[in-house]
Structure formats: structure tokens, C-alpha cells
Amino acid sequence: QVQLVESGGGLVQAGGSLRLSCAASGRTFSSYGMGWFRQAPGKEREFVASITWRLRSVYYAESVKGRFTISRDDAKNTVDLQMNNLKREDTAVYYCAAALLGSALRSTQIDYWGQGTQVTVSS
């Protein structure tokens, strides 16, 4: 069992930055691919970024590439998402996700979800 708790969301102006953090419980954190997904009002949940469990390869949605950076610290059981140059269309609830022995690229691969943290970007 893994519990994920996100923090760091909030209100920011367009062009600004936020850093989301996800703290995971459990002793097998390094065996999980970790990802971030988001869901805007009236839209389906979508992939944002992930870092795989073994090779630590990173993947990004095209819409955030070059602006967002995902990182993980296996010693602290955390995964962060640094978001720069935020745009209004980045407004959404952001979810931390864990996929056992996976890449966390697709929601169908996810074994555990966090409760979500709201990010609101104003113009």
C-alpha cells in the first residue's frame, strides 16, 4: 500500500512558477514509476510528466515540455514537479500517481493516486 500526499498548489499569475511536491509512504518507493496528471473542469484527466522506476527516464506532455521539470528523491520518497512560465491553460487539479514497476505514462497503469492539489493561473 502506498499513500501519496501532494502539496504546493495555489494561485499564481501567468508567467509565474510553482513547485508541486508529492510525499509517498511505503518502503518500496524506488520500485514505482512516478507521474503527475491533471484534470481541468469539464475535461478528462491527462498526463503531464513521469519518471520511470528503473532507468529514471523522464517523459512530458507536449504542452508542458520545456516549462515543467519532474524529479524524484528516493531517499526522501518524494517526487516534485517544477512548473515555470505557467499559462492559464495549466489551471487544473494536479494529481500525483504511482505505477508499480511501471512508467506512469498512462492513467491505466496507475496503481495509486494522490488526493490532488489545485493550481490556478490567472491572467
C-alpha atoms as an extended CHARMM CRD file, in Angstrom:
* protein
*
       123  EXT
         1         1  GLN       CA              0.0000000000        0.0000000000        0.0000000000  PROA      1               0.0000000000
         2         2  VAL       CA              1.2640000000        3.4420000000       -0.9490000000  PROA      2               0.0000000000
         3         3  GLN       CA             -0.2050000000        6.7590000000        0.1390000000  PROA      3               0.0000000000
         4         4  LEU       CA              0.5420000000        9.8930000000       -1.8460000000  PROA      4               0.0000000000
         5         5  VAL       CA              0.1320000000       13.4020000000       -0.4880000000  PROA      5               0.0000000000
         6         6  GLU       CA              0.5580000000       16.4230000000       -2.7400000000  PROA      6               0.0000000000
         7         7  SER       CA              1.4220000000       19.9460000000       -1.6830000000  PROA      7               0.0000000000
         8         8  GLY       CA              2.4540000000       23.2110000000       -3.2770000000  PROA      8               0.0000000000
         9         9  GLY       CA             -0.5670000000       24.1670000000       -5.3140000000  PROA      9               0.0000000000
        10        10  GLY       CA             -2.0340000000       27.6460000000       -5.2830000000  PROA      10              0.0000000000
        11        11  LEU       CA             -2.8300000000       30.7690000000       -7.2410000000  PROA      11              0.0000000000
        12        12  VAL       CA             -0.1830000000       32.2910000000       -9.4900000000  PROA      12              0.0000000000
        13        13  GLN       CA             -0.1270000000       34.8500000000      -12.2690000000  PROA      13              0.0000000000
        14        14  ALA       CA              0.5930000000       33.8380000000      -15.8300000000  PROA      14              0.0000000000
        15        15  GLY       CA              4.3280000000       33.6250000000      -16.3880000000  PROA      15              0.0000000000
        16        16  GLY       CA              4.9550000000       32.6830000000      -12.7810000000  PROA      16              0.0000000000
        17        17  SER       CA              6.2340000000       29.4820000000      -11.2020000000  PROA      17              0.0000000000
        18        18  LEU       CA              5.0640000000       26.8720000000       -8.7370000000  PROA      18              0.0000000000
        19        19  ARG       CA              6.6500000000       23.7440000000       -7.3570000000  PROA      19              0.0000000000
        20        20  LEU       CA              4.4610000000       20.7830000000       -6.5360000000  PROA      20              0.0000000000
        21        21  SER       CA              5.6910000000       18.0890000000       -4.2030000000  PROA      21              0.0000000000
        22        22  CYS       CA              4.3760000000       14.5900000000       -3.5660000000  PROA      22              0.0000000000
        23        23  ALA       CA              5.3410000000       12.6360000000       -0.4620000000  PROA      23              0.0000000000
        24        24  ALA       CA              4.9050000000        8.8700000000       -0.6080000000  PROA      24              0.0000000000
        25        25  SER       CA              4.5880000000        6.3860000000        2.2090000000  PROA      25              0.0000000000
        26        26  GLY       CA              5.9260000000        2.8620000000        1.9960000000  PROA      26              0.0000000000
        27        27  ARG       CA              9.3200000000        1.2000000000        1.7860000000  PROA      27              0.0000000000
        28        28  THR       CA              9.2960000000        0.3220000000       -1.9220000000  PROA      28              0.0000000000
        29        29  PHE       CA              9.1060000000        3.8230000000       -3.4020000000  PROA      29              0.0000000000
        30        30  SER       CA             12.0610000000        3.1510000000       -5.7020000000  PROA      30              0.0000000000
        31        31  SER       CA             10.0690000000        0.3590000000       -7.3870000000  PROA      31              0.0000000000
        32        32  TYR       CA              7.4080000000        2.7720000000       -8.5950000000  PROA      32              0.0000000000
        33        33  GLY       CA              7.2670000000        4.8520000000      -11.6900000000  PROA      33              0.0000000000
        34        34  MET       CA              6.0040000000        8.2510000000      -10.5630000000  PROA      34              0.0000000000
        35        35  GLY       CA              3.9420000000       10.6960000000      -12.5260000000  PROA      35              0.0000000000
        36        36  TRP       CA              1.8310000000       13.8180000000      -12.4930000000  PROA      36              0.0000000000
        37        37  PHE       CA             -1.5340000000       14.0900000000      -14.1500000000  PROA      37              0.0000000000
        38        38  ARG       CA             -4.0110000000       16.9540000000      -14.2130000000  PROA      38              0.0000000000
        39        39  GLN       CA             -7.6970000000       17.4780000000      -14.6900000000  PROA      39              0.0000000000
        40        40  ALA       CA             -9.2860000000       20.7560000000      -15.6900000000  PROA      40              0.0000000000
        41        41  PRO       CA            -13.0060000000       21.4360000000      -15.1670000000  PROA      41              0.0000000000
        42        42  GLY       CA            -15.0940000000       19.6030000000      -17.7380000000  PROA      42              0.0000000000
        43        43  LYS       CA            -12.1010000000       17.7450000000      -19.1450000000  PROA      43              0.0000000000
        44        44  GLU       CA            -10.6440000000       14.2930000000      -18.7520000000  PROA      44              0.0000000000
        45        45  ARG       CA             -7.5900000000       13.6500000000      -16.6300000000  PROA      45              0.0000000000
        46        46  GLU       CA             -4.4410000000       13.9920000000      -18.7280000000  PROA      46              0.0000000000
        47        47  PHE       CA             -0.8040000000       13.0180000000      -18.4510000000  PROA      47              0.0000000000
        48        48  VAL       CA              1.6580000000       15.7760000000      -17.5500000000  PROA      48              0.0000000000
        49        49  ALA       CA              5.0080000000       14.1870000000      -16.7000000000  PROA      49              0.0000000000
        50        50  SER       CA              6.5260000000       10.9710000000      -15.4350000000  PROA      50              0.0000000000
        51        51  ILE       CA              9.7950000000        9.4320000000      -14.3090000000  PROA      51              0.0000000000
        52        52  THR       CA             10.1790000000        5.6830000000      -14.6720000000  PROA      52              0.0000000000
        53        53  TRP       CA             11.0540000000        3.2560000000      -11.9160000000  PROA      53              0.0000000000
        54        54  ARG       CA             14.2120000000        1.6230000000      -13.2570000000  PROA      54              0.0000000000
        55        55  LEU       CA             16.0370000000        3.8120000000      -15.7580000000  PROA      55              0.0000000000
        56        56  ARG       CA             14.6410000000        7.0400000000      -14.3300000000  PROA      56              0.0000000000
        57        57  SER       CA             13.6980000000        8.1370000000      -17.8270000000  PROA      57              0.0000000000
        58        58  VAL       CA             11.5290000000       11.2410000000      -17.9220000000  PROA      58              0.0000000000
        59        59  TYR       CA              8.5910000000       11.9850000000      -20.1760000000  PROA      59              0.0000000000
        60        60  TYR       CA              6.4950000000       15.1100000000      -20.6750000000  PROA      60              0.0000000000
        61        61  ALA       CA              3.2980000000       16.0510000000      -22.3880000000  PROA      61              0.0000000000
        62        62  GLU       CA              3.9670000000       18.2620000000      -25.3930000000  PROA      62              0.0000000000
        63        63  SER       CA              2.0100000000       21.0820000000      -23.8080000000  PROA      63              0.0000000000
        64        64  VAL       CA              4.4290000000       21.3570000000      -20.8640000000  PROA      64              0.0000000000
        65        65  LYS       CA              7.7220000000       20.3600000000      -22.4540000000  PROA      65              0.0000000000
        66        66  GLY       CA             10.3920000000       22.9660000000      -21.7980000000  PROA      66              0.0000000000
        67        67  ARG       CA              8.4050000000       24.5510000000      -18.9650000000  PROA      67              0.0000000000
        68        68  PHE       CA              7.9080000000       21.7380000000      -16.4330000000  PROA      68              0.0000000000
        69        69  THR       CA             10.5420000000       19.5310000000      -14.8190000000  PROA      69              0.0000000000
        70        70  ILE       CA              9.8750000000       16.3310000000      -12.8920000000  PROA      70              0.0000000000
        71        71  SER       CA             12.3460000000       14.9690000000      -10.3750000000  PROA      71              0.0000000000
        72        72  ARG       CA             12.3950000000       12.3340000000       -7.6470000000  PROA      72              0.0000000000
        73        73  ASP       CA             14.3610000000       11.7300000000       -4.4740000000  PROA      73              0.0000000000
        74        74  ASP       CA             14.2190000000        8.0660000000       -3.4920000000  PROA      74              0.0000000000
        75        75  ALA       CA             15.9270000000        8.7530000000       -0.1690000000  PROA      75              0.0000000000
        76        76  LYS       CA             13.0960000000       11.1020000000        0.8160000000  PROA      76              0.0000000000
        77        77  ASN       CA             10.2810000000        9.2740000000       -1.0090000000  PROA      77              0.0000000000
        78        78  THR       CA              9.3130000000       12.4080000000       -2.8810000000  PROA      78              0.0000000000
        79        79  VAL       CA              8.6020000000       13.4370000000       -6.4380000000  PROA      79              0.0000000000
        80        80  ASP       CA              8.4380000000       17.0880000000       -7.4360000000  PROA      80              0.0000000000
        81        81  LEU       CA              7.1040000000       18.9950000000      -10.3960000000  PROA      81              0.0000000000
        82        82  GLN       CA              8.7030000000       22.3580000000      -11.0600000000  PROA      82              0.0000000000
        83        83  MET       CA              6.3800000000       24.4520000000      -13.2060000000  PROA      83              0.0000000000
        84        84  ASN       CA              7.7300000000       27.5690000000      -14.8790000000  PROA      84              0.0000000000
        85        85  ASN       CA              6.1910000000       30.0760000000      -17.2740000000  PROA      85              0.0000000000
        86        86  LEU       CA              2.7210000000       28.9870000000      -16.2450000000  PROA      86              0.0000000000
        87        87  LYS       CA             -0.1850000000       29.6450000000      -18.5820000000  PROA      87              0.0000000000
        88        88  ARG       CA             -3.9030000000       29.9690000000      -17.9310000000  PROA      88              0.0000000000
        89        89  GLU       CA             -4.4340000000       26.6290000000      -19.6340000000  PROA      89              0.0000000000
        90        90  ASP       CA             -2.3130000000       24.9790000000      -16.9360000000  PROA      90              0.0000000000
        91        91  THR       CA             -5.1290000000       25.6150000000      -14.4690000000  PROA      91              0.0000000000
        92        92  ALA       CA             -6.2590000000       22.2390000000      -13.1330000000  PROA      92              0.0000000000
        93        93  VAL       CA             -6.1920000000       19.8660000000      -10.2100000000  PROA      93              0.0000000000
        94        94  TYR       CA             -2.8280000000       18.1280000000      -10.2760000000  PROA      94              0.0000000000
        95        95  TYR       CA             -2.5560000000       14.5230000000       -9.1340000000  PROA      95              0.0000000000
        96        96  CYS       CA              0.4990000000       12.5750000000       -8.0930000000  PROA      96              0.0000000000
        97        97  ALA       CA              0.4710000000        8.9840000000       -9.3370000000  PROA      97              0.0000000000
        98        98  ALA       CA              2.4300000000        5.7870000000       -8.7480000000  PROA      98              0.0000000000
        99        99  ALA       CA              2.7720000000        2.7550000000      -11.0030000000  PROA      99              0.0000000000
       100       100  LEU       CA              4.4750000000       -0.3450000000       -9.6020000000  PROA      100             0.0000000000
       101       101  LEU       CA              7.3810000000       -1.3590000000      -11.8570000000  PROA      101             0.0000000000
       102       102  GLY       CA              5.9510000000        0.9550000000      -14.4950000000  PROA      102             0.0000000000
       103       103  SER       CA              6.4210000000        4.1870000000      -16.3660000000  PROA      103             0.0000000000
       104       104  ALA       CA              3.3290000000        6.0430000000      -15.1010000000  PROA      104             0.0000000000
       105       105  LEU       CA              2.6810000000        7.3170000000      -18.6120000000  PROA      105             0.0000000000
       106       106  ARG       CA             -0.9790000000        6.3400000000      -18.7960000000  PROA      106             0.0000000000
       107       107  SER       CA             -3.7100000000        6.5280000000      -16.2290000000  PROA      107             0.0000000000
       108       108  THR       CA             -4.4970000000        2.8470000000      -16.8580000000  PROA      108             0.0000000000
       109       109  GLN       CA             -1.0410000000        1.9760000000      -15.4990000000  PROA      109             0.0000000000
       110       110  ILE       CA             -1.5420000000        3.7930000000      -12.2070000000  PROA      110             0.0000000000
       111       111  ASP       CA             -1.8500000000        1.8140000000       -9.0050000000  PROA      111             0.0000000000
       112       112  TYR       CA             -2.1470000000        4.7260000000       -6.5660000000  PROA      112             0.0000000000
       113       113  TRP       CA             -3.3610000000        8.3150000000       -6.7950000000  PROA      113             0.0000000000
       114       114  GLY       CA             -2.9550000000       11.2770000000       -4.5070000000  PROA      114             0.0000000000
       115       115  GLN       CA             -5.8900000000       13.4270000000       -3.4940000000  PROA      115             0.0000000000
       116       116  GLY       CA             -4.9230000000       16.2610000000       -5.8320000000  PROA      116             0.0000000000
       117       117  THR       CA             -3.8250000000       19.8570000000       -5.4130000000  PROA      117             0.0000000000
       118       118  GLN       CA             -5.3670000000       22.8590000000       -7.1590000000  PROA      118             0.0000000000
       119       119  VAL       CA             -3.2660000000       25.0440000000       -9.4270000000  PROA      119             0.0000000000
       120       120  THR       CA             -4.8950000000       28.2230000000      -10.6850000000  PROA      120             0.0000000000
       121       121  VAL       CA             -3.1550000000       30.5150000000      -13.1500000000  PROA      121             0.0000000000
       122       122  SER       CA             -4.6190000000       33.9910000000      -13.5570000000  PROA      122             0.0000000000
       123       123  SER       CA             -4.0190000000       36.3850000000      -16.4120000000  PROA      123             0.0000000000
